[in-house]
Amino acid sequence: MTLEVLLSELKFDKNIEKAIMEKIHNDNDEIERLSKTAYDQTKNGFELCKQDPFTRLAVIIHLLVKTYD
């Protein structure tokens, strides 16, 4: 499944959908790096929780695409 198809299935507002796509495409290296450690738990919680909410959303959607494939 592609990012575009997944986003259309999630039924986000078109502006949010566009922003998510831009975030994933523009910050692909960061999103990829964060996705590798997203659920690594430390004594202070999950690594992903240390990110801003929009970045967390982008990482989760990135992981959904990878998991679906």
Secondary structure, 3 states (H helix, E strand, C coil): CCHHHHHHHHCCCHHHHHHHHHHHHHCHHHHHHHHHHCCCEECCEEHHHHCCHHHHHHHHHHHHHHHHC
